[in-house]
Amino acid sequence: MIVWLNGTHGAGKTTTSALVQQLVPDSRVFDAETVGETLMDIKPGLPETDNFQHWPPWRHLVVETAERILDYTGGTLVMPMTVLVEQYWREISSGLARHDIPIRHFVLHADQDTLRARIAGDTVLGPNSPFRLRYLQPYAEAARTWLHAEAEVVDTTHLTPAQAAQQIAEALKT
């Protein structure tokens, strides 16, 4: 099984995924961003883009890598990864379905003020990362048009990452 943690930057995906992994027996965290980083290391580079998810090989390789890991290890993959383009989500989820891999898709949501405050206090990329801020509007649009309808929404506005992880782990038992 895959437990996909979606949501925009500042929602708590990375922190929560590590905590979910601790609560779900026989699970591992696989951050699909590493697939994008691998593609970014190709020299000479792939066609110019501001987001590696726009490269079709990224979506295909995420599916194939997840399938190979699960085939090798079994268990559950916890995947923290923002996917805001509906077509990309459809490609990934249908690719996983072709391998008969069940997905529990969760969106970690927080209101815009909370997201901005978290991004302002970010110690990893630094305060007010333009990269992270630029995804707030696309997230709001995706949430409004398709994303929240496609997933189990966990509102992290007033939750700690541990509380969000516990809520997800409890949902997985049903």
VODO-772485 format. One record per atom (N, C-alpha, C): x, y, z; residue in three letters; atom name. Coordinates in pm, whole numbers, padded with zeros to 5 digits, always signed. Example, Ala and Ser with C-alpha at 12.3 -4.5 7.8 and 13.67 -1.06 7.14 Angstrom:
# residues 2
<tilo <+01319 -00569 +00780> "ala" "N">
<tilo <+01230 -00450 +00780> "ala" "CA">
<tilo <+01320 -00330 +00780> "ala" "C">
<tilo <+01285 -00225 +00708> "ser" "N">
<tilo <+01367 -00106 +00714> "ser" "CA">
<tilo <+01290 +00003 +00787> "ser" "C">
END
This chain:
# residues 174
<tilo <+00084 -00118 +00000> "met" "N">
<tilo <+00000 +00000 +00000> "met" "CA">
<tilo <+00089 +00124 +00000> "met" "C">
<tilo <+00034 +00230 -00056> "ile" "N">
<tilo <+00099 +00361 -00050> "ile" "CA">
<tilo <+00009 +00454 +00028> "ile" "C">
<tilo <+00071 +00525 +00121> "val" "N">
<tilo <+00006 +00633 +00193> "val" "CA">
<tilo <+00068 +00760 +00138> "val" "C">
<tilo <-00007 +00831 +00053> "trp" "N">
<tilo <+00044 +00950 -00013> "trp" "CA">
<tilo <+00000 +01072 +00067> "trp" "C">
<tilo <+00097 +01151 +00111> "leu" "N">
<tilo <+00069 +01275 +00184> "leu" "CA">
<tilo <+00092 +01391 +00089> "leu" "C">
<tilo <-00018 +01451 +00048> "asn" "N">
<tilo <-00016 +01562 -00045> "asn" "CA">
<tilo <-00043 +01691 +00032> "asn" "C">
<tilo <-00032 +01802 -00033> "gly" "N">
<tilo <-00054 +01933 +00028> "gly" "CA">
<tilo <+00059 +02024 -00012> "gly" "C">
<tilo <+00041 +02151 +00012> "thr" "N">
<tilo <+00144 +02246 -00030> "thr" "CA">
<tilo <+00254 +02257 +00073> "thr" "C">
<tilo <+00353 +02336 +00041> "his" "N">
<tilo <+00467 +02358 +00130> "his" "CA">
<tilo <+00418 +02426 +00258> "his" "C">
<tilo <+00466 +02376 +00370> "gly" "N">
<tilo <+00425 +02433 +00499> "gly" "CA">
<tilo <+00310 +02359 +00564> "gly" "C">
<tilo <+00253 +02262 +00494> "ala" "N">
<tilo <+00140 +02187 +00551> "ala" "CA">
<tilo <+00187 +02082 +00651> "ala" "C">
<tilo <+00314 +02040 +00641> "gly" "N">
<tilo <+00369 +01944 +00735> "gly" "CA">
<tilo <+00394 +01805 +00681> "gly" "C">
<tilo <+00405 +01791 +00550> "lys" "N">
<tilo <+00418 +01658 +00488> "lys" "CA">
<tilo <+00542 +01582 +00534> "lys" "C">
<tilo <+00657 +01647 +00529> "thr" "N">
<tilo <+00783 +01579 +00560> "thr" "CA">
<tilo <+00787 +01534 +00706> "thr" "C">
<tilo <+00755 +01624 +00795> "thr" "N">
<tilo <+00756 +01591 +00937> "thr" "CA">
<tilo <+00653 +01484 +00968> "thr" "C">
<tilo <+00533 +01501 +00915> "thr" "N">
<tilo <+00425 +01407 +00943> "thr" "CA">
<tilo <+00456 +01270 +00885> "thr" "C">
<tilo <+00518 +01265 +00768> "ser" "N">
<tilo <+00546 +01134 +00707> "ser" "CA">
<tilo <+00639 +01051 +00794> "ser" "C">
<tilo <+00739 +01113 +00854> "ala" "N">
<tilo <+00830 +01039 +00943> "ala" "CA">
<tilo <+00754 +00984 +01064> "ala" "C">
<tilo <+00659 +01061 +01113> "leu" "N">
<tilo <+00580 +01018 +01229> "leu" "CA">
<tilo <+00480 +00910 +01191> "leu" "C">
<tilo <+00421 +00920 +01072> "val" "N">
<tilo <+00330 +00814 +01024> "val" "CA">
<tilo <+00408 +00684 +01011> "val" "C">
<tilo <+00528 +00693 +00957> "gln" "N">
<tilo <+00611 +00573 +00939> "gln" "CA">
<tilo <+00633 +00502 +01072> "gln" "C">
<tilo <+00650 +00577 +01178> "gln" "N">
<tilo <+00672 +00517 +01310> "gln" "CA">
<tilo <+00545 +00449 +01363> "gln" "C">
<tilo <+00429 +00494 +01317> "leu" "N">
<tilo <+00302 +00441 +01366> "leu" "CA">
<tilo <+00247 +00325 +01282> "leu" "C">
<tilo <+00295 +00311 +01161> "val" "N">
<tilo <+00243 +00209 +01069> "val" "CA">
<tilo <+00346 +00096 +01059> "val" "C">
<tilo <+00310 -00021 +01106> "pro" "N">
<tilo <+00405 -00134 +01100> "pro" "CA">
<tilo <+00450 -00163 +00957> "pro" "C">
<tilo <+00576 -00204 +00945> "asp" "N">
<tilo <+00633 -00245 +00817> "asp" "CA">
<tilo <+00619 -00136 +00710> "asp" "C">
<tilo <+00651 -00013 +00748> "ser" "N">
<tilo <+00640 +00097 +00652> "ser" "CA">
<tilo <+00775 +00167 +00636> "ser" "C">
<tilo <+00787 +00235 +00524> "arg" "N">
<tilo <+00906 +00312 +00489> "arg" "CA">
<tilo <+00862 +00442 +00426> "arg" "C">
<tilo <+00947 +00545 +00441> "val" "N">
<tilo <+00921 +00673 +00375> "val" "CA">
<tilo <+00997 +00676 +00244> "val" "C">
<tilo <+00927 +00710 +00139> "phe" "N">
<tilo <+00988 +00730 +00007> "phe" "CA">
<tilo <+00945 +00867 -00042> "phe" "C">
<tilo <+01039 +00960 -00044> "asp" "N">
<tilo <+01010 +01095 -00091> "asp" "CA">
<tilo <+01038 +01099 -00241> "asp" "C">
<tilo <+00933 +01113 -00319> "ala" "N">
<tilo <+00945 +01112 -00465> "ala" "CA">
<tilo <+01023 +01231 -00519> "ala" "C">
<tilo <+01051 +01328 -00433> "glu" "N">
<tilo <+01134 +01440 -00475> "glu" "CA">
<tilo <+01274 +01392 -00514> "glu" "C">
<tilo <+01320 +01283 -00452> "thr" "N">
<tilo <+01453 +01232 -00486> "thr" "CA">
<tilo <+01459 +01186 -00631> "thr" "C">
<tilo <+01347 +01141 -00685> "val" "N">
<tilo <+01343 +01105 -00827> "val" "CA">
<tilo <+01365 +01231 -00912> "val" "C">
<tilo <+01300 +01340 -00873> "gly" "N">
<tilo <+01320 +01467 -00944> "gly" "CA">
<tilo <+01463 +01516 -00933> "gly" "C">
<tilo <+01523 +01500 -00815> "glu" "N">
<tilo <+01663 +01542 -00798> "glu" "CA">
<tilo <+01755 +01461 -00888> "glu" "C">
<tilo <+01726 +01332 -00903> "thr" "N">
<tilo <+01805 +01249 -00993> "thr" "CA">
<tilo <+01794 +01300 -01136> "thr" "C">
<tilo <+01673 +01331 -01178> "leu" "N">
<tilo <+01654 +01383 -01315> "leu" "CA">
<tilo <+01723 +01518 -01334> "leu" "C">
<tilo <+01725 +01599 -01230> "met" "N">
<tilo <+01791 +01731 -01240> "met" "CA">
<tilo <+01942 +01716 -01253> "met" "C">
<tilo <+01998 +01602 -01213> "asp" "N">
<tilo <+02142 +01580 -01221> "asp" "CA">
<tilo <+02188 +01532 -01358> "asp" "C">
<tilo <+02097 +01505 -01449> "ile" "N">
<tilo <+02135 +01459 -01583> "ile" "CA">
<tilo <+02206 +01572 -01656> "ile" "C">
<tilo <+02320 +01538 -01719> "lys" "N">
<tilo <+02401 +01637 -01793> "lys" "CA">
<tilo <+02418 +01590 -01936> "lys" "C">
<tilo <+02400 +01671 -02038> "pro" "N">
<tilo <+02336 +01801 -02022> "pro" "CA">
<tilo <+02192 +01784 -01976> "pro" "C">
<tilo <+02141 +01889 -01921> "gly" "N">
<tilo <+02011 +01884 -01856> "gly" "CA">
<tilo <+01895 +01853 -01948> "gly" "C">
<tilo <+01788 +01811 -01887> "leu" "N">
<tilo <+01663 +01789 -01959> "leu" "CA">
<tilo <+01606 +01926 -01998> "leu" "C">
<tilo <+01500 +01930 -02079> "pro" "N">
<tilo <+01444 +02060 -02118> "pro" "CA">
<tilo <+01414 +02148 -01996> "pro" "C">
<tilo <+01439 +02274 -02010> "glu" "N">
<tilo <+01423 +02372 -01902> "glu" "CA">
<tilo <+01280 +02371 -01848> "glu" "C">
<tilo <+01268 +02371 -01715> "thr" "N">
<tilo <+01138 +02377 -01649> "thr" "CA">
<tilo <+01158 +02436 -01510> "thr" "C">
<tilo <+01052 +02489 -01453> "asp" "N">
<tilo <+01060 +02540 -01316> "asp" "CA">
<tilo <+01013 +02436 -01215> "asp" "C">
<tilo <+00976 +02315 -01264> "asn" "N">
<tilo <+00924 +02212 -01175> "asn" "CA">
<tilo <+00947 +02077 -01242> "asn" "C">
<tilo <+01027 +01992 -01178> "phe" "N">
<tilo <+01060 +01863 -01239> "phe" "CA">
<tilo <+00938 +01776 -01262> "phe" "C">
<tilo <+00825 +01804 -01194> "gln" "N">
<tilo <+00705 +01725 -01219> "gln" "CA">
<tilo <+00654 +01742 -01361> "gln" "C">
<tilo <+00694 +01849 -01429> "his" "N">
<tilo <+00653 +01871 -01567> "his" "CA">
<tilo <+00723 +01774 -01663> "his" "C">
<tilo <+00830 +01711 -01617> "trp" "N">
<tilo <+00898 +01612 -01700> "trp" "CA">
<tilo <+00821 +01481 -01694> "trp" "C">
<tilo <+00768 +01431 -01806> "pro" "N">
<tilo <+00696 +01304 -01804> "pro" "CA">
<tilo <+00774 +01189 -01740> "pro" "C">
<tilo <+00908 +01181 -01758> "pro" "N">
<tilo <+00979 +01070 -01693> "pro" "CA">
<tilo <+00965 +01072 -01540> "pro" "C">
<tilo <+00949 +01188 -01479> "trp" "N">
<tilo <+00936 +01193 -01332> "trp" "CA">
<tilo <+00815 +01112 -01288> "trp" "C">
<tilo <+00702 +01137 -01352> "arg" "N">
<tilo <+00579 +01069 -01310> "arg" "CA">
<tilo <+00590 +00918 -01330> "arg" "C">
<tilo <+00644 +00878 -01444> "his" "N">
<tilo <+00661 +00736 -01474> "his" "CA">
<tilo <+00759 +00671 -01375> "his" "C">
<tilo <+00869 +00739 -01348> "leu" "N">
<tilo <+00970 +00682 -01258> "leu" "CA">
<tilo <+00923 +00675 -01113> "leu" "C">
<tilo <+00838 +00769 -01072> "val" "N">
<tilo <+00781 +00761 -00937> "val" "CA">
<tilo <+00700 +00633 -00924> "val" "C">
<tilo <+00617 +00606 -01023> "val" "N">
<tilo <+00535 +00485 -01021> "val" "CA">
<tilo <+00624 +00361 -01021> "val" "C">
<tilo <+00718 +00356 -01112> "glu" "N">
<tilo <+00802 +00237 -01125> "glu" "CA">
<tilo <+00890 +00217 -01002> "glu" "C">
<tilo <+00943 +00324 -00946> "thr" "N">
<tilo <+01027 +00313 -00827> "thr" "CA">
<tilo <+00945 +00263 -00709> "thr" "C">
<tilo <+00828 +00320 -00689> "ala" "N">
<tilo <+00741 +00276 -00580> "ala" "CA">
<tilo <+00706 +00128 -00597> "ala" "C">
<tilo <+00671 +00088 -00719> "glu" "N">
<tilo <+00635 -00052 -00745> "glu" "CA">
<tilo <+00753 -00144 -00716> "glu" "C">
<tilo <+00872 -00105 -00756> "arg" "N">
<tilo <+00991 -00189 -00734> "arg" "CA">
<tilo <+01024 -00199 -00585> "arg" "C">
<tilo <+01012 -00088 -00513> "ile" "N">
<tilo <+01039 -00091 -00369> "ile" "CA">
<tilo <+00940 -00184 -00300> "ile" "C">
<tilo <+00812 -00167 -00331> "leu" "N">
<tilo <+00711 -00252 -00266> "leu" "CA">
<tilo <+00727 -00399 -00305> "leu" "C">
<tilo <+00764 -00424 -00429> "asp" "N">
<tilo <+00786 -00562 -00472> "asp" "CA">
<tilo <+00902 -00623 -00394> "asp" "C">
<tilo <+01001 -00543 -00365> "tyr" "N">
<tilo <+01120 -00590 -00294> "tyr" "CA">
<tilo <+01097 -00604 -00143> "tyr" "C">
<tilo <+01027 -00506 -00084> "thr" "N">
<tilo <+01016 -00501 +00062> "thr" "CA">
<tilo <+00879 -00539 +00116> "thr" "C">
<tilo <+00775 -00525 +00034> "gly" "N">
<tilo <+00640 -00539 +00085> "gly" "CA">
<tilo <+00608 -00422 +00177> "gly" "C">
<tilo <+00503 -00437 +00253> "gly" "N">
<tilo <+00468 -00333 +00350> "gly" "CA">
<tilo <+00402 -00212 +00290> "gly" "C">
<tilo <+00430 -00098 +00349> "thr" "N">
<tilo <+00366 +00028 +00313> "thr" "CA">
<tilo <+00471 +00133 +00283> "thr" "C">
<tilo <+00449 +00210 +00178> "leu" "N">
<tilo <+00532 +00326 +00150> "leu" "CA">
<tilo <+00454 +00451 +00189> "leu" "C">
<tilo <+00517 +00533 +00269> "val" "N">
<tilo <+00462 +00664 +00304> "val" "CA">
<tilo <+00533 +00764 +00214> "val" "C">
<tilo <+00455 +00833 +00130> "met" "N">
<tilo <+00514 +00921 +00029> "met" "CA">
<tilo <+00467 +01065 +00048> "met" "C">
<tilo <+00554 +01151 +00104> "pro" "N">
<tilo <+00520 +01292 +00115> "pro" "CA">
<tilo <+00557 +01364 -00015> "pro" "C">
<tilo <+00458 +01409 -00089> "met" "N">
<tilo <+00488 +01475 -00216> "met" "CA">
<tilo <+00371 +01560 -00260> "met" "C">
<tilo <+00399 +01686 -00285> "thr" "N">
<tilo <+00299 +01777 -00339> "thr" "CA">
<tilo <+00275 +01744 -00486> "thr" "C">
<tilo <+00150 +01720 -00522> "val" "N">
<tilo <+00111 +01707 -00663> "val" "CA">
<tilo <-00015 +01790 -00679> "val" "C">
<tilo <-00002 +01902 -00749> "leu" "N">
<tilo <-00113 +01995 -00763> "leu" "CA">
<tilo <-00176 +01996 -00901> "leu" "C">
<tilo <-00114 +01927 -00996> "val" "N">
<tilo <-00168 +01920 -01132> "val" "CA">
<tilo <-00249 +01791 -01143> "val" "C">
<tilo <-00377 +01807 -01166> "glu" "N">
<tilo <-00467 +01691 -01167> "glu" "CA">
<tilo <-00422 +01585 -01266> "glu" "C">
<tilo <-00381 +01623 -01386> "gln" "N">
<tilo <-00335 +01526 -01486> "gln" "CA">
<tilo <-00218 +01444 -01432> "gln" "C">
<tilo <-00127 +01508 -01359> "tyr" "N">
<tilo <-00012 +01437 -01305> "tyr" "CA">
<tilo <-00057 +01337 -01198> "tyr" "C">
<tilo <-00152 +01380 -01114> "trp" "N">
<tilo <-00202 +01287 -01013> "trp" "CA">
<tilo <-00269 +01167 -01079> "trp" "C">
<tilo <-00345 +01192 -01187> "arg" "N">
<tilo <-00413 +01083 -01257> "arg" "CA">
<tilo <-00311 +00985 -01317> "arg" "C">
<tilo <-00202 +01039 -01374> "glu" "N">
<tilo <-00099 +00952 -01430> "glu" "CA">
<tilo <-00036 +00865 -01321> "glu" "C">
<tilo <-00004 +00925 -01208> "ile" "N">
<tilo <+00059 +00851 -01100> "ile" "CA">
<tilo <-00037 +00749 -01040> "ile" "C">
<tilo <-00156 +00793 -01006> "ser" "N">
<tilo <-00250 +00701 -00941> "ser" "CA">
<tilo <-00293 +00589 -01035> "ser" "C">
<tilo <-00314 +00618 -01163> "ser" "N">
<tilo <-00351 +00510 -01255> "ser" "CA">
<tilo <-00233 +00418 -01280> "ser" "C">
<tilo <-00112 +00470 -01280> "gly" "N">
<tilo <+00006 +00385 -01295> "gly" "CA">
<tilo <+00020 +00290 -01177> "gly" "C">
<tilo <-00003 +00340 -01057> "leu" "N">
<tilo <+00003 +00254 -00939> "leu" "CA">
<tilo <-00109 +00150 -00943> "leu" "C">
<tilo <-00227 +00191 -00989> "ala" "N">
<tilo <-00340 +00098 -00999> "ala" "CA">
<tilo <-00308 -00015 -01098> "ala" "C">
<tilo <-00237 +00017 -01205> "arg" "N">
<tilo <-00199 -00088 -01302> "arg" "CA">
<tilo <-00110 -00194 -01237> "arg" "C">
<tilo <-00039 -00155 -01133> "his" "N">
<tilo <+00045 -00250 -01058> "his" "CA">
<tilo <-00030 -00308 -00938> "his" "C">
<tilo <-00161 -00280 -00931> "asp" "N">
<tilo <-00244 -00329 -00821> "asp" "CA">
<tilo <-00194 -00281 -00683> "asp" "C">
<tilo <-00147 -00158 -00680> "ile" "N">
<tilo <-00099 -00100 -00554> "ile" "CA">
<tilo <-00208 -00007 -00500> "ile" "C">
<tilo <-00267 -00042 -00386> "pro" "N">
<tilo <-00368 +00046 -00328> "pro" "CA">
<tilo <-00304 +00175 -00275> "pro" "C">
<tilo <-00378 +00284 -00286> "ile" "N">
<tilo <-00331 +00415 -00240> "ile" "CA">
<tilo <-00432 +00470 -00142> "ile" "C">
<tilo <-00381 +00522 -00032> "arg" "N">
<tilo <-00461 +00607 +00056> "arg" "CA">
<tilo <-00402 +00746 +00039> "arg" "C">
<tilo <-00479 +00833 -00017> "his" "N">
<tilo <-00435 +00968 -00053> "his" "CA">
<tilo <-00487 +01066 +00053> "his" "C">
<tilo <-00395 +01128 +00125> "phe" "N">
<tilo <-00430 +01227 +00226> "phe" "CA">
<tilo <-00376 +01363 +00181> "phe" "C">
<tilo <-00454 +01467 +00205> "val" "N">
<tilo <-00407 +01603 +00184> "val" "CA">
<tilo <-00394 +01669 +00320> "val" "C">
<tilo <-00272 +01712 +00350> "leu" "N">
<tilo <-00251 +01790 +00471> "leu" "CA">
<tilo <-00282 +01934 +00434> "leu" "C">
<tilo <-00384 +01986 +00497> "his" "N">
<tilo <-00435 +02119 +00465> "his" "CA">
<tilo <-00412 +02213 +00582> "his" "C">
<tilo <-00387 +02337 +00553> "ala" "N">
<tilo <-00386 +02444 +00653> "ala" "CA">
<tilo <-00434 +02570 +00583> "ala" "C">
<tilo <-00492 +02659 +00661> "asp" "N">
<tilo <-00541 +02783 +00599> "asp" "CA">
<tilo <-00421 +02867 +00552> "asp" "C">
<tilo <-00451 +02961 +00464> "gln" "N">
<tilo <-00344 +03040 +00401> "gln" "CA">
<tilo <-00261 +03118 +00503> "gln" "C">
<tilo <-00323 +03174 +00606> "asp" "N">
<tilo <-00248 +03250 +00707> "asp" "CA">
<tilo <-00150 +03158 +00780> "asp" "C">
<tilo <-00195 +03038 +00814> "thr" "N">
<tilo <-00108 +02942 +00882> "thr" "CA">
<tilo <+00007 +02900 +00791> "thr" "C">
<tilo <-00023 +02873 +00666> "leu" "N">
<tilo <+00082 +02835 +00572> "leu" "CA">
<tilo <+00185 +02946 +00558> "leu" "C">
<tilo <+00139 +03068 +00544> "arg" "N">
<tilo <+00233 +03181 +00532> "arg" "CA">
<tilo <+00319 +03195 +00656> "arg" "C">
<tilo <+00260 +03177 +00773> "ala" "N">
<tilo <+00337 +03186 +00898> "ala" "CA">
<tilo <+00441 +03075 +00906> "ala" "C">
<tilo <+00403 +02955 +00867> "arg" "N">
<tilo <+00499 +02844 +00869> "arg" "CA">
<tilo <+00613 +02867 +00771> "arg" "C">
<tilo <+00580 +02916 +00653> "ile" "N">
<tilo <+00683 +02944 +00553> "ile" "CA">
<tilo <+00773 +03057 +00601> "ile" "C">
<tilo <+00716 +03156 +00668> "ala" "N">
<tilo <+00795 +03268 +00721> "ala" "CA">
<tilo <+00896 +03220 +00826> "ala" "C">
<tilo <+00860 +03117 +00900> "gly" "N">
<tilo <+00947 +03065 +01004> "gly" "CA">
<tilo <+01029 +02944 +00963> "gly" "C">
<tilo <+01031 +02912 +00834> "asp" "N">
<tilo <+01099 +02793 +00785> "asp" "CA">
<tilo <+01250 +02802 +00810> "asp" "C">
<tilo <+01304 +02701 +00877> "thr" "N">
<tilo <+01448 +02699 +00905> "thr" "CA">
<tilo <+01525 +02613 +00804> "thr" "C">
<tilo <+01453 +02542 +00716> "val" "N">
<tilo <+01519 +02456 +00617> "val" "CA">
<tilo <+01556 +02536 +00493> "val" "C">
<tilo <+01456 +02594 +00426> "leu" "N">
<tilo <+01483 +02676 +00307> "leu" "CA">
<tilo <+01501 +02824 +00340> "leu" "C">
<tilo <+01481 +02858 +00466> "gly" "N">
<tilo <+01492 +02997 +00508> "gly" "CA">
<tilo <+01357 +03064 +00509> "gly" "C">
<tilo <+01348 +03174 +00582> "pro" "N">
<tilo <+01219 +03242 +00594> "pro" "CA">
<tilo <+01170 +03298 +00461> "pro" "C">
<tilo <+01039 +03286 +00442> "asn" "N">
<tilo <+00970 +03342 +00325> "asn" "CA">
<tilo <+01029 +03296 +00193> "asn" "C">
<tilo <+01053 +03167 +00182> "ser" "N">
<tilo <+01108 +03110 +00059> "ser" "CA">
<tilo <+01016 +03144 -00058> "ser" "C">
<tilo <+01069 +03215 -00159> "pro" "N">
<tilo <+00986 +03245 -00277> "pro" "CA">
<tilo <+00935 +03117 -00344> "pro" "C">
<tilo <+01017 +03011 -00343> "phe" "N">
<tilo <+00976 +02883 -00401> "phe" "CA">
<tilo <+00851 +02832 -00332> "phe" "C">
<tilo <+00851 +02829 -00200> "arg" "N">
<tilo <+00736 +02777 -00126> "arg" "CA">
<tilo <+00616 +02870 -00138> "arg" "C">
<tilo <+00639 +02999 -00132> "leu" "N">
<tilo <+00528 +03095 -00141> "leu" "CA">
<tilo <+00457 +03087 -00276> "leu" "C">
<tilo <+00532 +03056 -00380> "arg" "N">
<tilo <+00473 +03055 -00515> "arg" "CA">
<tilo <+00372 +02942 -00533> "arg" "C">
<tilo <+00370 +02843 -00444> "tyr" "N">
<tilo <+00276 +02731 -00457> "tyr" "CA">
<tilo <+00149 +02750 -00375> "tyr" "C">
<tilo <+00138 +02857 -00301> "leu" "N">
<tilo <+00017 +02876 -00220> "leu" "CA">
<tilo <-00108 +02893 -00306> "leu" "C">
<tilo <-00100 +02975 -00407> "gln" "N">
<tilo <-00217 +02996 -00493> "gln" "CA">
<tilo <-00252 +02872 -00576> "gln" "C">
<tilo <-00153 +02807 -00639> "pro" "N">
<tilo <-00188 +02684 -00710> "pro" "CA">
<tilo <-00248 +02578 -00618> "pro" "C">
<tilo <-00200 +02571 -00493> "tyr" "N">
<tilo <-00260 +02476 -00399> "tyr" "CA">
<tilo <-00406 +02513 -00372> "tyr" "C">
<tilo <-00432 +02641 -00347> "ala" "N">
<tilo <-00569 +02684 -00318> "ala" "CA">
<tilo <-00661 +02651 -00436> "ala" "C">
<tilo <-00612 +02670 -00556> "glu" "N">
<tilo <-00691 +02639 -00676> "glu" "CA">
<tilo <-00715 +02489 -00689> "glu" "C">
<tilo <-00611 +02409 -00669> "ala" "N">
<tilo <-00627 +02264 -00678> "ala" "CA">
<tilo <-00722 +02214 -00569> "ala" "C">
<tilo <-00708 +02268 -00449> "ala" "N">
<tilo <-00796 +02227 -00339> "ala" "CA">
<tilo <-00942 +02256 -00373> "ala" "C">
<tilo <-00965 +02371 -00432> "arg" "N">
<tilo <-01101 +02413 -00465> "arg" "CA">
<tilo <-01160 +02332 -00580> "arg" "C">
<tilo <-01077 +02294 -00677> "thr" "N">
<tilo <-01130 +02234 -00799> "thr" "CA">
<tilo <-01128 +02082 -00802> "thr" "C">
<tilo <-01028 +02017 -00743> "trp" "N">
<tilo <-01022 +01871 -00754> "trp" "CA">
<tilo <-00955 +01800 -00636> "trp" "C">
<tilo <-00853 +01859 -00580> "leu" "N">
<tilo <-00766 +01787 -00487> "leu" "CA">
<tilo <-00839 +01738 -00361> "leu" "C">
<tilo <-00917 +01824 -00299> "his" "N">
<tilo <-00985 +01782 -00176> "his" "CA">
<tilo <-01092 +01676 -00202> "his" "C">
<tilo <-01146 +01674 -00323> "ala" "N">
<tilo <-01244 +01571 -00358> "ala" "CA">
<tilo <-01177 +01435 -00382> "ala" "C">
<tilo <-01048 +01436 -00409> "glu" "N">
<tilo <-00974 +01314 -00443> "glu" "CA">
<tilo <-00904 +01252 -00324> "glu" "C">
<tilo <-00912 +01313 -00207> "ala" "N">
<tilo <-00829 +01267 -00096> "ala" "CA">
<tilo <-00904 +01280 +00036> "ala" "C">
<tilo <-00844 +01223 +00139> "glu" "N">
<tilo <-00890 +01241 +00275> "glu" "CA">
<tilo <-00816 +01364 +00329> "glu" "C">
<tilo <-00889 +01467 +00364> "val" "N">
<tilo <-00828 +01593 +00406> "val" "CA">
<tilo <-00805 +01591 +00556> "val" "C">
<tilo <-00682 +01623 +00594> "val" "N">
<tilo <-00645 +01637 +00735> "val" "CA">
<tilo <-00607 +01783 +00755> "val" "C">
<tilo <-00690 +01856 +00827> "asp" "N">
<tilo <-00665 +01997 +00850> "asp" "CA">
<tilo <-00560 +02012 +00960> "asp" "C">
<tilo <-00442 +02055 +00922> "thr" "N">
<tilo <-00330 +02068 +01016> "thr" "CA">
<tilo <-00319 +02208 +01075> "thr" "C">
<tilo <-00415 +02294 +01045> "thr" "N">
<tilo <-00408 +02432 +01092> "thr" "CA">
<tilo <-00383 +02437 +01242> "thr" "C">
<tilo <-00454 +02355 +01318> "his" "N">
<tilo <-00441 +02357 +01464> "his" "CA">
<tilo <-00390 +02224 +01520> "his" "C">
<tilo <-00327 +02144 +01434> "leu" "N">
<tilo <-00273 +02015 +01479> "leu" "CA">
<tilo <-00120 +02019 +01479> "leu" "C">
<tilo <-00061 +01947 +01572> "thr" "N">
<tilo <+00083 +01924 +01565> "thr" "CA">
<tilo <+00106 +01814 +01462> "thr" "C">
<tilo <+00228 +01802 +01411> "pro" "N">
<tilo <+00255 +01690 +01320> "pro" "CA">
<tilo <+00224 +01554 +01385> "pro" "C">
<tilo <+00250 +01540 +01514> "ala" "N">
<tilo <+00220 +01413 +01582> "ala" "CA">
<tilo <+00070 +01385 +01582> "ala" "C">
<tilo <-00010 +01488 +01602> "gln" "N">
<tilo <-00156 +01470 +01600> "gln" "CA">
<tilo <-00204 +01435 +01460> "gln" "C">
<tilo <-00148 +01500 +01359> "ala" "N">
<tilo <-00186 +01469 +01221> "ala" "CA">
<tilo <-00147 +01325 +01188> "ala" "C">
<tilo <-00027 +01284 +01228> "ala" "N">
<tilo <+00018 +01147 +01201> "ala" "CA">
<tilo <-00074 +01046 +01271> "ala" "C">
<tilo <-00113 +01076 +01392> "gln" "N">
<tilo <-00202 +00986 +01465> "gln" "CA">
<tilo <-00337 +00976 +01394> "gln" "C">
<tilo <-00388 +01088 +01346> "gln" "N">
<tilo <-00516 +01087 +01274> "gln" "CA">
<tilo <-00505 +01001 +01148> "gln" "C">
<tilo <-00394 +01012 +01076> "ile" "N">
<tilo <-00375 +00932 +00955> "ile" "CA">
<tilo <-00363 +00785 +00990> "ile" "C">
<tilo <-00285 +00754 +01092> "ala" "N">
<tilo <-00268 +00614 +01132> "ala" "CA">
<tilo <-00400 +00553 +01174> "ala" "C">
<tilo <-00483 +00628 +01243> "glu" "N">
<tilo <-00615 +00579 +01282> "glu" "CA">
<tilo <-00704 +00556 +01159> "glu" "C">
<tilo <-00697 +00648 +01063> "ala" "N">
<tilo <-00776 +00633 +00940> "ala" "CA">
<tilo <-00734 +00508 +00863> "ala" "C">
<tilo <-00607 +00474 +00868> "leu" "N">
<tilo <-00557 +00357 +00796> "leu" "CA">
<tilo <-00610 +00226 +00853> "leu" "C">
<tilo <-00655 +00228 +00976> "lys" "N">
<tilo <-00709 +00108 +01037> "lys" "CA">
<tilo <-00848 +00075 +00988> "lys" "C">
<tilo <-00913 +00170 +00918> "thr" "N">
<tilo <-01049 +00148 +00869> "thr" "CA">
<tilo <-01048 +00105 +00723> "thr" "C">
END
